[in-house]
Amino acid sequence: MSSSKKIRVLVAKPGLDGHDRGVKIVARALRDAGMEVIYTGLRQTPEMVVRAALDEGVHCIGLSILSGAHNALFPKIMELLKAEGVSDILVVGGGIIPEDDIPDLKKAGISEIFGPGTPLDVIVEYIKTNVKL
């Protein structure tokens, strides 16, 4: 990570999830690691997530989901980014996502999925290593 430019991460809760404790913990870890974090809050549509990412000029989008709608919402976000001509934003996901669903999410363009119990430093290092500044 360049010392002159901070990594900007948009952290979003797409769908109807009402639980955000985990995403707030991750957001704080990213902030404590020197990243600039924008948290969009609960119940975001894919369109809202993509618009916020573009408006904020982020390098990474972190999606958190517990509702089981990841197979619909995560690919939709990737489709919207592609429609906007965006290919340089790293997109990662986390939450309650069955192992069997991860290969299809990665095929859709999600770079990595972090499940419950993933050490925070693993998430931080993944973003630092894979974001394009």
N, CA, C and O atoms as CSV, one atom per row, in Angstrom:
chain,resi,resn,atom,element,x,y,z
A,1,MET,N,N,0.848,-1.179,0.000
A,1,MET,CA,C,0.000,0.000,0.000
A,1,MET,C,C,0.887,1.234,0.000
A,1,MET,O,O,1.813,1.339,0.805
A,2,SER,N,N,0.613,2.149,-0.884
A,2,SER,CA,C,1.357,3.389,-0.975
A,2,SER,C,C,1.123,4.227,0.273
A,2,SER,O,O,0.000,4.334,0.767
A,3,SER,N,N,2.211,4.821,0.777
A,3,SER,CA,C,2.066,5.629,1.983
A,3,SER,C,C,1.346,6.937,1.696
A,3,SER,O,O,0.834,7.569,2.620
A,4,SER,N,N,1.293,7.361,0.420
A,4,SER,CA,C,0.646,8.624,0.093
A,4,SER,C,C,-0.836,8.467,-0.247
A,4,SER,O,O,-1.569,9.454,-0.299
A,5,LYS,N,N,-1.266,7.257,-0.473
A,5,LYS,CA,C,-2.665,7.043,-0.868
A,5,LYS,C,C,-3.268,5.915,-0.041
A,5,LYS,O,O,-2.763,4.792,-0.040
A,6,LYS,N,N,-4.350,6.225,0.660
A,6,LYS,CA,C,-5.036,5.214,1.464
A,6,LYS,C,C,-5.947,4.369,0.598
A,6,LYS,O,O,-6.537,4.851,-0.368
A,7,ILE,N,N,-6.051,3.103,0.958
A,7,ILE,CA,C,-7.031,2.238,0.325
A,7,ILE,C,C,-8.404,2.667,0.833
A,7,ILE,O,O,-8.619,2.810,2.036
A,8,ARG,N,N,-9.326,2.867,-0.102
A,8,ARG,CA,C,-10.706,3.238,0.244
A,8,ARG,C,C,-11.590,2.012,0.043
A,8,ARG,O,O,-11.631,1.428,-1.040
A,9,VAL,N,N,-12.293,1.635,1.102
A,9,VAL,CA,C,-13.133,0.436,1.079
A,9,VAL,C,C,-14.576,0.815,1.397
A,9,VAL,O,O,-14.860,1.460,2.407
A,10,LEU,N,N,-15.472,0.401,0.516
A,10,LEU,CA,C,-16.901,0.542,0.786
A,10,LEU,C,C,-17.372,-0.769,1.395
A,10,LEU,O,O,-17.180,-1.829,0.800
A,11,VAL,N,N,-17.977,-0.714,2.554
A,11,VAL,CA,C,-18.501,-1.903,3.222
A,11,VAL,C,C,-20.022,-1.806,3.170
A,11,VAL,O,O,-20.608,-0.811,3.597
A,12,ALA,N,N,-20.654,-2.859,2.637
A,12,ALA,CA,C,-22.090,-2.789,2.385
A,12,ALA,C,C,-22.813,-4.049,2.839
A,12,ALA,O,O,-22.247,-5.142,2.840
A,13,LYS,N,N,-24.068,-3.877,3.222
A,13,LYS,CA,C,-24.966,-4.969,3.603
A,13,LYS,C,C,-26.112,-5.008,2.597
A,13,LYS,O,O,-27.164,-4.415,2.836
A,14,PRO,N,N,-25.917,-5.706,1.467
A,14,PRO,CA,C,-27.002,-5.772,0.486
A,14,PRO,C,C,-28.126,-6.685,0.968
A,14,PRO,O,O,-27.897,-7.635,1.716
A,15,GLY,N,N,-29.321,-6.384,0.531
A,15,GLY,CA,C,-30.455,-7.231,0.866
A,15,GLY,C,C,-31.137,-6.832,2.153
A,15,GLY,O,O,-30.995,-5.708,2.635
A,16,LEU,N,N,-31.880,-7.774,2.698
A,16,LEU,CA,C,-32.740,-7.481,3.841
A,16,LEU,C,C,-32.148,-7.850,5.186
A,16,LEU,O,O,-32.877,-7.956,6.172
A,17,ASP,N,N,-30.833,-8.049,5.244
A,17,ASP,CA,C,-30.202,-8.360,6.527
A,17,ASP,C,C,-30.473,-7.267,7.551
A,17,ASP,O,O,-30.489,-6.081,7.222
A,18,GLY,N,N,-30.682,-7.674,8.772
A,18,GLY,CA,C,-30.858,-6.722,9.853
A,18,GLY,C,C,-29.761,-6.821,10.890
A,18,GLY,O,O,-29.841,-6.182,11.939
A,19,HIS,N,N,-28.737,-7.611,10.615
A,19,HIS,CA,C,-27.660,-7.857,11.569
A,19,HIS,C,C,-26.373,-7.287,11.007
A,19,HIS,O,O,-25.942,-7.680,9.923
A,20,ASP,N,N,-25.747,-6.357,11.738
A,20,ASP,CA,C,-24.530,-5.744,11.204
A,20,ASP,C,C,-23.360,-5.710,12.187
A,20,ASP,O,O,-22.408,-4.957,11.982
A,21,ARG,N,N,-23.416,-6.499,13.233
A,21,ARG,CA,C,-22.312,-6.492,14.194
A,21,ARG,C,C,-21.003,-6.928,13.542
A,21,ARG,O,O,-19.972,-6.282,13.726
A,22,GLY,N,N,-21.041,-8.034,12.775
A,22,GLY,CA,C,-19.825,-8.548,12.148
A,22,GLY,C,C,-19.224,-7.579,11.161
A,22,GLY,O,O,-18.009,-7.381,11.145
A,23,VAL,N,N,-20.056,-6.972,10.338
A,23,VAL,CA,C,-19.533,-6.044,9.334
A,23,VAL,C,C,-18.924,-4.807,9.996
A,23,VAL,O,O,-17.959,-4.240,9.483
A,24,LYS,N,N,-19.478,-4.395,11.115
A,24,LYS,CA,C,-18.903,-3.253,11.832
A,24,LYS,C,C,-17.548,-3.610,12.437
A,24,LYS,O,O,-16.652,-2.766,12.488
A,25,ILE,N,N,-17.391,-4.835,12.889
A,25,ILE,CA,C,-16.093,-5.281,13.413
A,25,ILE,C,C,-15.051,-5.297,12.296
A,25,ILE,O,O,-13.923,-4.841,12.482
A,26,VAL,N,N,-15.436,-5.823,11.140
A,26,VAL,CA,C,-14.519,-5.834,9.994
A,26,VAL,C,C,-14.182,-4.402,9.579
A,26,VAL,O,O,-13.019,-4.090,9.323
A,27,ALA,N,N,-15.180,-3.539,9.511
A,27,ALA,CA,C,-14.942,-2.146,9.125
A,27,ALA,C,C,-13.948,-1.477,10.073
A,27,ALA,O,O,-13.062,-0.743,9.634
A,28,ARG,N,N,-14.096,-1.729,11.352
A,28,ARG,CA,C,-13.177,-1.140,12.325
A,28,ARG,C,C,-11.759,-1.680,12.141
A,28,ARG,O,O,-10.790,-0.931,12.261
A,29,ALA,N,N,-11.633,-2.979,11.852
A,29,ALA,CA,C,-10.303,-3.565,11.623
A,29,ALA,C,C,-9.643,-2.946,10.390
A,29,ALA,O,O,-8.441,-2.677,10.394
A,30,LEU,N,N,-10.423,-2.723,9.346
A,30,LEU,CA,C,-9.877,-2.100,8.137
A,30,LEU,C,C,-9.432,-0.669,8.437
A,30,LEU,O,O,-8.363,-0.236,8.006
A,31,ARG,N,N,-10.253,0.047,9.170
A,31,ARG,CA,C,-9.900,1.416,9.566
A,31,ARG,C,C,-8.636,1.427,10.417
A,31,ARG,O,O,-7.745,2.248,10.199
A,32,ASP,N,N,-8.557,0.524,11.382
A,32,ASP,CA,C,-7.390,0.464,12.252
A,32,ASP,C,C,-6.122,0.084,11.492
A,32,ASP,O,O,-5.012,0.372,11.941
A,33,ALA,N,N,-6.292,-0.563,10.339
A,33,ALA,CA,C,-5.156,-0.939,9.496
A,33,ALA,C,C,-4.762,0.198,8.548
A,33,ALA,O,O,-3.874,0.027,7.713
A,34,GLY,N,N,-5.412,1.346,8.673
A,34,GLY,CA,C,-5.043,2.505,7.883
A,34,GLY,C,C,-5.874,2.740,6.642
A,34,GLY,O,O,-5.559,3.622,5.844
A,35,MET,N,N,-6.923,1.971,6.466
A,35,MET,CA,C,-7.778,2.159,5.295
A,35,MET,C,C,-8.877,3.163,5.610
A,35,MET,O,O,-9.262,3.348,6.765
A,36,GLU,N,N,-9.366,3.802,4.567
A,36,GLU,CA,C,-10.521,4.679,4.708
A,36,GLU,C,C,-11.757,3.835,4.422
A,36,GLU,O,O,-11.859,3.222,3.359
A,37,VAL,N,N,-12.693,3.799,5.365
A,37,VAL,CA,C,-13.848,2.911,5.261
A,37,VAL,C,C,-15.131,3.729,5.179
A,37,VAL,O,O,-15.361,4.639,5.976
A,38,ILE,N,N,-15.952,3.388,4.208
A,38,ILE,CA,C,-17.275,3.973,4.055
A,38,ILE,C,C,-18.275,2.842,4.280
A,38,ILE,O,O,-18.286,1.865,3.533
A,39,TYR,N,N,-19.108,2.971,5.299
A,39,TYR,CA,C,-20.116,1.945,5.588
A,39,TYR,C,C,-21.469,2.472,5.154
A,39,TYR,O,O,-21.908,3.527,5.610
A,40,THR,N,N,-22.135,1.732,4.267
A,40,THR,CA,C,-23.400,2.201,3.703
A,40,THR,C,C,-24.613,1.908,4.572
A,40,THR,O,O,-25.681,2.481,4.355
A,41,GLY,N,N,-24.466,1.033,5.543
A,41,GLY,CA,C,-25.602,0.703,6.391
A,41,GLY,C,C,-26.367,-0.503,5.885
A,41,GLY,O,O,-25.975,-1.153,4.916
A,42,LEU,N,N,-27.457,-0.784,6.556
A,42,LEU,CA,C,-28.281,-1.959,6.267
A,42,LEU,C,C,-29.199,-1.749,5.065
A,42,LEU,O,O,-29.489,-0.626,4.651
A,43,ARG,N,N,-29.639,-2.886,4.528
A,43,ARG,CA,C,-30.698,-2.957,3.515
A,43,ARG,C,C,-30.399,-2.162,2.250
A,43,ARG,O,O,-31.222,-1.372,1.788
A,44,GLN,N,N,-29.226,-2.380,1.704
A,44,GLN,CA,C,-28.818,-1.715,0.472
A,44,GLN,C,C,-29.187,-2.550,-0.740
A,44,GLN,O,O,-29.038,-3.772,-0.723
A,45,THR,N,N,-29.662,-1.906,-1.785
A,45,THR,CA,C,-29.894,-2.601,-3.048
A,45,THR,C,C,-28.562,-2.690,-3.794
A,45,THR,O,O,-27.646,-1.916,-3.514
A,46,PRO,N,N,-28.445,-3.616,-4.732
A,46,PRO,CA,C,-27.223,-3.657,-5.545
A,46,PRO,C,C,-26.939,-2.316,-6.222
A,46,PRO,O,O,-25.786,-1.891,-6.306
A,47,GLU,N,N,-27.983,-1.657,-6.700
A,47,GLU,CA,C,-27.816,-0.353,-7.350
A,47,GLU,C,C,-27.257,0.688,-6.373
A,47,GLU,O,O,-26.410,1.500,-6.746
A,48,MET,N,N,-27.726,0.663,-5.143
A,48,MET,CA,C,-27.223,1.603,-4.137
A,48,MET,C,C,-25.757,1.338,-3.824
A,48,MET,O,O,-24.977,2.275,-3.654
A,49,VAL,N,N,-25.382,0.073,-3.747
A,49,VAL,CA,C,-23.995,-0.288,-3.453
A,49,VAL,C,C,-23.072,0.202,-4.566
A,49,VAL,O,O,-22.047,0.829,-4.298
A,50,VAL,N,N,-23.434,-0.082,-5.793
A,50,VAL,CA,C,-22.591,0.314,-6.926
A,50,VAL,C,C,-22.522,1.837,-7.039
A,50,VAL,O,O,-21.445,2.387,-7.268
A,51,ARG,N,N,-23.635,2.510,-6.886
A,51,ARG,CA,C,-23.632,3.980,-6.965
A,51,ARG,C,C,-22.730,4.568,-5.893
A,51,ARG,O,O,-21.949,5.476,-6.177
A,52,ALA,N,N,-22.823,4.070,-4.668
A,52,ALA,CA,C,-21.977,4.579,-3.586
A,52,ALA,C,C,-20.504,4.314,-3.884
A,52,ALA,O,O,-19.658,5.172,-3.633
A,53,ALA,N,N,-20.196,3.145,-4.412
A,53,ALA,CA,C,-18.805,2.812,-4.736
A,53,ALA,C,C,-18.250,3.767,-5.782
A,53,ALA,O,O,-17.117,4.237,-5.670
A,54,LEU,N,N,-19.050,4.048,-6.793
A,54,LEU,CA,C,-18.602,4.967,-7.838
A,54,LEU,C,C,-18.480,6.395,-7.310
A,54,LEU,O,O,-17.506,7.091,-7.598
A,55,ASP,N,N,-19.471,6.823,-6.540
A,55,ASP,CA,C,-19.445,8.185,-5.987
A,55,ASP,C,C,-18.265,8.392,-5.046
A,55,ASP,O,O,-17.682,9.476,-5.006
A,56,GLU,N,N,-17.916,7.366,-4.295
A,56,GLU,CA,C,-16.845,7.469,-3.298
A,56,GLU,C,C,-15.458,7.165,-3.861
A,56,GLU,O,O,-14.455,7.386,-3.183
A,57,GLY,N,N,-15.393,6.666,-5.081
A,57,GLY,CA,C,-14.103,6.364,-5.689
A,57,GLY,C,C,-13.310,5.319,-4.927
A,57,GLY,O,O,-12.117,5.496,-4.678
A,58,VAL,N,N,-13.974,4.224,-4.556
A,58,VAL,CA,C,-13.325,3.214,-3.727
A,58,VAL,C,C,-12.457,2.272,-4.551
A,58,VAL,O,O,-12.622,2.140,-5.764
A,59,HIS,N,N,-11.533,1.626,-3.858
A,59,HIS,CA,C,-10.657,0.620,-4.452
A,59,HIS,C,C,-11.176,-0.788,-4.199
A,59,HIS,O,O,-10.796,-1.731,-4.894
A,60,CYS,N,N,-12.049,-0.927,-3.198
A,60,CYS,CA,C,-12.537,-2.239,-2.781
A,60,CYS,C,C,-13.968,-2.105,-2.273
A,60,CYS,O,O,-14.334,-1.114,-1.640
A,61,ILE,N,N,-14.770,-3.131,-2.568
A,61,ILE,CA,C,-16.112,-3.244,-1.999
A,61,ILE,C,C,-16.132,-4.518,-1.163
A,61,ILE,O,O,-15.788,-5.594,-1.651
A,62,GLY,N,N,-16.533,-4.392,0.086
A,62,GLY,CA,C,-16.704,-5.538,0.963
A,62,GLY,C,C,-18.184,-5.752,1.206
A,62,GLY,O,O,-18.854,-4.891,1.777
A,63,LEU,N,N,-18.701,-6.901,0.774
A,63,LEU,CA,C,-20.118,-7.222,0.917
A,63,LEU,C,C,-20.311,-8.198,2.059
A,63,LEU,O,O,-19.572,-9.177,2.168
A,64,SER,N,N,-21.285,-7.950,2.904
A,64,SER,CA,C,-21.584,-8.826,4.023
A,64,SER,C,C,-23.043,-9.251,3.934
A,64,SER,O,O,-23.939,-8.424,3.762
A,65,ILE,N,N,-23.261,-10.556,4.053
A,65,ILE,CA,C,-24.640,-11.047,3.922
A,65,ILE,C,C,-24.877,-12.242,4.837
A,65,ILE,O,O,-24.010,-13.101,5.002
A,66,LEU,N,N,-26.044,-12.278,5.415
A,66,LEU,CA,C,-26.444,-13.390,6.277
A,66,LEU,C,C,-27.769,-13.995,5.826
A,66,LEU,O,O,-28.164,-15.056,6.309
A,67,SER,N,N,-28.452,-13.331,4.907
A,67,SER,CA,C,-29.825,-13.687,4.573
A,67,SER,C,C,-29.972,-14.868,3.622
A,67,SER,O,O,-31.069,-15.405,3.471
A,68,GLY,N,N,-28.892,-15.277,2.986
A,68,GLY,CA,C,-28.984,-16.356,2.012
A,68,GLY,C,C,-29.223,-15.877,0.594
A,68,GLY,O,O,-29.392,-16.698,-0.307
A,69,ALA,N,N,-29.242,-14.579,0.370
A,69,ALA,CA,C,-29.504,-14.030,-0.957
A,69,ALA,C,C,-28.219,-13.719,-1.736
A,69,ALA,O,O,-28.253,-13.006,-2.739
A,70,HIS,N,N,-27.103,-14.251,-1.273
A,70,HIS,CA,C,-25.814,-13.951,-1.903
A,70,HIS,C,C,-25.747,-14.377,-3.363
A,70,HIS,O,O,-25.113,-13.696,-4.168
A,71,ASN,N,N,-26.391,-15.496,-3.727
A,71,ASN,CA,C,-26.332,-15.984,-5.109
A,71,ASN,C,C,-27.067,-15.059,-6.084
A,71,ASN,O,O,-26.805,-15.101,-7.286
A,72,ALA,N,N,-27.963,-14.242,-5.590
A,72,ALA,CA,C,-28.657,-13.266,-6.429
A,72,ALA,C,C,-27.996,-11.891,-6.333
A,72,ALA,O,O,-27.773,-11.237,-7.352
A,73,LEU,N,N,-27.685,-11.456,-5.121
A,73,LEU,CA,C,-27.220,-10.081,-4.921
A,73,LEU,C,C,-25.766,-9.864,-5.327
A,73,LEU,O,O,-25.459,-8.853,-5.958
A,74,PHE,N,N,-24.875,-10.770,-4.987
A,74,PHE,CA,C,-23.459,-10.571,-5.317
A,74,PHE,C,C,-23.247,-10.537,-6.828
A,74,PHE,O,O,-22.585,-9.618,-7.311
A,75,PRO,N,N,-23.777,-11.498,-7.605
A,75,PRO,CA,C,-23.607,-11.413,-9.063
A,75,PRO,C,C,-24.258,-10.161,-9.670
A,75,PRO,O,O,-23.741,-9.598,-10.635
A,76,LYS,N,N,-25.383,-9.732,-9.107
A,76,LYS,CA,C,-26.038,-8.519,-9.613
A,76,LYS,C,C,-25.125,-7.305,-9.438
A,76,LYS,O,O,-25.032,-6.463,-10.331
A,77,ILE,N,N,-24.457,-7.217,-8.302
A,77,ILE,CA,C,-23.514,-6.116,-8.075
A,77,ILE,C,C,-22.383,-6.176,-9.095
A,77,ILE,O,O,-21.975,-5.142,-9.624
A,78,MET,N,N,-21.877,-7.363,-9.374
A,78,MET,CA,C,-20.818,-7.506,-10.368
A,78,MET,C,C,-21.313,-7.117,-11.758
A,78,MET,O,O,-20.577,-6.480,-12.512
A,79,GLU,N,N,-22.541,-7.486,-12.111
A,79,GLU,CA,C,-23.130,-7.108,-13.403
A,79,GLU,C,C,-23.243,-5.589,-13.524
A,79,GLU,O,O,-22.942,-5.021,-14.573
A,80,LEU,N,N,-23.677,-4.937,-12.446
A,80,LEU,CA,C,-23.824,-3.485,-12.470
A,80,LEU,C,C,-22.468,-2.787,-12.594
A,80,LEU,O,O,-22.344,-1.788,-13.303
A,81,LEU,N,N,-21.458,-3.312,-11.908
A,81,LEU,CA,C,-20.112,-2.741,-12.043
A,81,LEU,C,C,-19.625,-2.873,-13.481
A,81,LEU,O,O,-19.075,-1.931,-14.052
A,82,LYS,N,N,-19.834,-4.054,-14.058
A,82,LYS,CA,C,-19.419,-4.285,-15.440
A,82,LYS,C,C,-20.161,-3.339,-16.389
A,82,LYS,O,O,-19.558,-2.803,-17.319
A,83,ALA,N,N,-21.441,-3.134,-16.166
A,83,ALA,CA,C,-22.231,-2.235,-17.008
A,83,ALA,C,C,-21.727,-0.797,-16.930
A,83,ALA,O,O,-21.885,-0.023,-17.875
A,84,GLU,N,N,-21.124,-0.449,-15.804
A,84,GLU,CA,C,-20.548,0.882,-15.621
A,84,GLU,C,C,-19.119,0.957,-16.163
A,84,GLU,O,O,-18.488,2.013,-16.120
A,85,GLY,N,N,-18.616,-0.167,-16.672
A,85,GLY,CA,C,-17.256,-0.202,-17.206
A,85,GLY,C,C,-16.181,-0.284,-16.135
A,85,GLY,O,O,-15.024,0.055,-16.381
A,86,VAL,N,N,-16.561,-0.731,-14.957
A,86,VAL,CA,C,-15.630,-0.815,-13.834
A,86,VAL,C,C,-15.046,-2.216,-13.754
A,86,VAL,O,O,-15.777,-3.201,-13.652
A,87,SER,N,N,-13.727,-2.296,-13.800
A,87,SER,CA,C,-13.064,-3.597,-13.672
A,87,SER,C,C,-11.919,-3.555,-12.669
A,87,SER,O,O,-11.264,-4.570,-12.433
A,88,ASP,N,N,-11.673,-2.391,-12.079
A,88,ASP,CA,C,-10.513,-2.250,-11.199
A,88,ASP,C,C,-10.865,-2.149,-9.720
A,88,ASP,O,O,-9.998,-1.834,-8.905
A,89,ILE,N,N,-12.108,-2.409,-9.360
A,89,ILE,CA,C,-12.495,-2.420,-7.946
A,89,ILE,C,C,-12.493,-3.862,-7.469
A,89,ILE,O,O,-13.201,-4.706,-8.019
A,90,LEU,N,N,-11.705,-4.142,-6.453
A,90,LEU,CA,C,-11.678,-5.457,-5.823
A,90,LEU,C,C,-12.993,-5.646,-5.069
A,90,LEU,O,O,-13.407,-4.768,-4.312
A,91,VAL,N,N,-13.648,-6.785,-5.274
A,91,VAL,CA,C,-14.902,-7.068,-4.571
A,91,VAL,C,C,-14.721,-8.357,-3.776
A,91,VAL,O,O,-14.389,-9.405,-4.330
A,92,VAL,N,N,-14.949,-8.257,-2.462
A,92,VAL,CA,C,-14.865,-9.408,-1.576
A,92,VAL,C,C,-16.193,-9.549,-0.843
A,92,VAL,O,O,-16.965,-8.595,-0.747
A,93,GLY,N,N,-16.446,-10.730,-0.337
A,93,GLY,CA,C,-17.686,-10.978,0.377
A,93,GLY,C,C,-17.439,-11.733,1.659
A,93,GLY,O,O,-16.378,-12.324,1.861
A,94,GLY,N,N,-18.428,-11.704,2.513
A,94,GLY,CA,C,-18.338,-12.436,3.762
A,94,GLY,C,C,-19.718,-12.634,4.351
A,94,GLY,O,O,-20.708,-12.069,3.886
A,95,GLY,N,N,-19.754,-13.447,5.382
A,95,GLY,CA,C,-21.013,-13.734,6.048
A,95,GLY,C,C,-21.287,-15.222,6.048
A,95,GLY,O,O,-20.368,-16.042,6.023
A,96,ILE,N,N,-22.551,-15.553,6.078
A,96,ILE,CA,C,-22.973,-16.952,6.096
A,96,ILE,C,C,-23.205,-17.387,4.651
A,96,ILE,O,O,-24.274,-17.165,4.082
A,97,ILE,N,N,-22.186,-18.008,4.078
A,97,ILE,CA,C,-22.231,-18.423,2.678
A,97,ILE,C,C,-21.767,-19.877,2.610
A,97,ILE,O,O,-20.629,-20.176,2.971
A,98,PRO,N,N,-22.624,-20.777,2.158
A,98,PRO,CA,C,-22.230,-22.189,2.074
A,98,PRO,C,C,-21.030,-22.385,1.138
A,98,PRO,O,O,-20.917,-21.726,0.104
A,99,GLU,N,N,-20.144,-23.300,1.522
A,99,GLU,CA,C,-18.950,-23.608,0.719
A,99,GLU,C,C,-19.310,-23.941,-0.724
A,99,GLU,O,O,-18.585,-23.565,-1.645
A,100,ASP,N,N,-20.416,-24.636,-0.929
A,100,ASP,CA,C,-20.818,-25.039,-2.279
A,100,ASP,C,C,-21.146,-23.853,-3.181
A,100,ASP,O,O,-21.099,-23.981,-4.405
A,101,ASP,N,N,-21.476,-22.711,-2.603
A,101,ASP,CA,C,-21.837,-21.530,-3.388
A,101,ASP,C,C,-20.616,-20.689,-3.789
A,101,ASP,O,O,-20.703,-19.869,-4.703
A,102,ILE,N,N,-19.509,-20.888,-3.123
A,102,ILE,CA,C,-18.335,-20.027,-3.335
A,102,ILE,C,C,-17.777,-20.105,-4.757
A,102,ILE,O,O,-17.456,-19.055,-5.314
A,103,PRO,N,N,-17.641,-21.279,-5.379
A,103,PRO,CA,C,-17.097,-21.300,-6.746
A,103,PRO,C,C,-17.907,-20.452,-7.734
A,103,PRO,O,O,-17.327,-19.757,-8.569
A,104,ASP,N,N,-19.227,-20.503,-7.649
A,104,ASP,CA,C,-20.050,-19.703,-8.561
A,104,ASP,C,C,-19.923,-18.211,-8.277
A,104,ASP,O,O,-19.948,-17.398,-9.201
A,105,LEU,N,N,-19.789,-17.851,-7.011
A,105,LEU,CA,C,-19.598,-16.439,-6.676
A,105,LEU,C,C,-18.261,-15.938,-7.222
A,105,LEU,O,O,-18.163,-14.811,-7.707
A,106,LYS,N,N,-17.246,-16.777,-7.139
A,106,LYS,CA,C,-15.942,-16.380,-7.693
A,106,LYS,C,C,-16.003,-16.290,-9.216
A,106,LYS,O,O,-15.383,-15.406,-9.808
A,107,LYS,N,N,-16.737,-17.187,-9.848
A,107,LYS,CA,C,-16.920,-17.101,-11.306
A,107,LYS,C,C,-17.624,-15.799,-11.684
A,107,LYS,O,O,-17.367,-15.242,-12.751
A,108,ALA,N,N,-18.502,-15.318,-10.821
A,108,ALA,CA,C,-19.217,-14.070,-11.073
A,108,ALA,C,C,-18.322,-12.850,-10.883
A,108,ALA,O,O,-18.689,-11.744,-11.279
A,109,GLY,N,N,-17.142,-13.044,-10.275
A,109,GLY,CA,C,-16.204,-11.939,-10.111
A,109,GLY,C,C,-15.874,-11.550,-8.688
A,109,GLY,O,O,-15.069,-10.646,-8.466
A,110,ILE,N,N,-16.481,-12.218,-7.719
A,110,ILE,CA,C,-16.130,-11.954,-6.318
A,110,ILE,C,C,-14.736,-12.537,-6.097
A,110,ILE,O,O,-14.510,-13.723,-6.338
A,111,SER,N,N,-13.811,-11.711,-5.643
A,111,SER,CA,C,-12.416,-12.136,-5.539
A,111,SER,C,C,-12.188,-13.167,-4.436
A,111,SER,O,O,-11.443,-14.130,-4.620
A,112,GLU,N,N,-12.834,-12.957,-3.289
A,112,GLU,CA,C,-12.651,-13.870,-2.157
A,112,GLU,C,C,-13.870,-13.807,-1.264
A,112,GLU,O,O,-14.563,-12.792,-1.197
A,113,ILE,N,N,-14.120,-14.911,-0.579
A,113,ILE,CA,C,-15.211,-15.007,0.398
A,113,ILE,C,C,-14.591,-15.335,1.751
A,113,ILE,O,O,-13.798,-16.268,1.872
A,114,PHE,N,N,-14.959,-14.564,2.759
A,114,PHE,CA,C,-14.474,-14.770,4.120
A,114,PHE,C,C,-15.634,-15.230,4.992
A,114,PHE,O,O,-16.611,-14.502,5.163
A,115,GLY,N,N,-15.530,-16.413,5.534
A,115,GLY,CA,C,-16.587,-16.966,6.362
A,115,GLY,C,C,-16.460,-16.560,7.815
A,115,GLY,O,O,-15.510,-15.879,8.201
A,116,PRO,N,N,-17.425,-16.984,8.620
A,116,PRO,CA,C,-17.387,-16.688,10.053
A,116,PRO,C,C,-16.094,-17.217,10.671
A,116,PRO,O,O,-15.643,-18.319,10.359
A,117,GLY,N,N,-15.520,-16.421,11.537
A,117,GLY,CA,C,-14.308,-16.833,12.226
A,117,GLY,C,C,-13.022,-16.527,11.485
A,117,GLY,O,O,-11.939,-16.809,11.997
A,118,THR,N,N,-13.111,-15.956,10.289
A,118,THR,CA,C,-11.891,-15.572,9.578
A,118,THR,C,C,-11.163,-14.526,10.403
A,118,THR,O,O,-11.758,-13.519,10.785
A,119,PRO,N,N,-9.879,-14.749,10.686
A,119,PRO,CA,C,-9.129,-13.732,11.439
A,119,PRO,C,C,-9.125,-12.387,10.700
A,119,PRO,O,O,-8.957,-12.336,9.481
A,120,LEU,N,N,-9.307,-11.327,11.445
A,120,LEU,CA,C,-9.375,-9.999,10.841
A,120,LEU,C,C,-8.110,-9.653,10.075
A,120,LEU,O,O,-8.180,-8.995,9.037
A,121,ASP,N,N,-6.957,-10.083,10.567
A,121,ASP,CA,C,-5.716,-9.767,9.866
A,121,ASP,C,C,-5.643,-10.461,8.504
A,121,ASP,O,O,-4.966,-9.967,7.602
A,122,VAL,N,N,-6.317,-11.577,8.341
A,122,VAL,CA,C,-6.367,-12.260,7.041
A,122,VAL,C,C,-7.141,-11.397,6.039
A,122,VAL,O,O,-6.734,-11.262,4.885
A,123,ILE,N,N,-8.241,-10.824,6.479
A,123,ILE,CA,C,-9.038,-9.957,5.608
A,123,ILE,C,C,-8.243,-8.705,5.242
A,123,ILE,O,O,-8.185,-8.317,4.075
A,124,VAL,N,N,-7.638,-8.082,6.239
A,124,VAL,CA,C,-6.837,-6.873,6.012
A,124,VAL,C,C,-5.717,-7.151,5.017
A,124,VAL,O,O,-5.537,-6.398,4.060
A,125,GLU,N,N,-4.972,-8.214,5.232
A,125,GLU,CA,C,-3.843,-8.529,4.350
A,125,GLU,C,C,-4.305,-8.879,2.949
A,125,GLU,O,O,-3.639,-8.527,1.975
A,126,TYR,N,N,-5.431,-9.564,2.828
A,126,TYR,CA,C,-5.948,-9.901,1.502
A,126,TYR,C,C,-6.244,-8.625,0.721
A,126,TYR,O,O,-5.874,-8.511,-0.447
A,127,ILE,N,N,-6.901,-7.680,1.351
A,127,ILE,CA,C,-7.243,-6.436,0.674
A,127,ILE,C,C,-5.972,-5.655,0.338
A,127,ILE,O,O,-5.826,-5.168,-0.783
A,128,LYS,N,N,-5.059,-5.533,1.292
A,128,LYS,CA,C,-3.808,-4.798,1.028
A,128,LYS,C,C,-3.035,-5.422,-0.137
A,128,LYS,O,O,-2.456,-4.706,-0.953
A,129,THR,N,N,-3.025,-6.732,-0.211
A,129,THR,CA,C,-2.270,-7.429,-1.247
A,129,THR,C,C,-2.944,-7.352,-2.610
A,129,THR,O,O,-2.254,-7.315,-3.629
A,130,ASN,N,N,-4.261,-7.328,-2.656
A,130,ASN,CA,C,-4.972,-7.471,-3.918
A,130,ASN,C,C,-5.617,-6.213,-4.477
A,130,ASN,O,O,-6.066,-6.216,-5.623
A,131,VAL,N,N,-5.674,-5.154,-3.708
A,131,VAL,CA,C,-6.275,-3.918,-4.219
A,131,VAL,C,C,-5.286,-3.261,-5.192
A,131,VAL,O,O,-4.070,-3.345,-5.021
A,132,LYS,N,N,-5.842,-2.610,-6.208
A,132,LYS,CA,C,-5.028,-1.907,-7.202
A,132,LYS,C,C,-5.131,-0.403,-6.939
A,132,LYS,O,O,-6.189,0.202,-7.111
A,133,LEU,N,N,-4.014,0.182,-6.520
A,133,LEU,CA,C,-3.999,1.651,-6.296
A,133,LEU,C,C,-3.517,2.356,-7.533
A,133,LEU,O,O,-3.432,3.584,-7.551
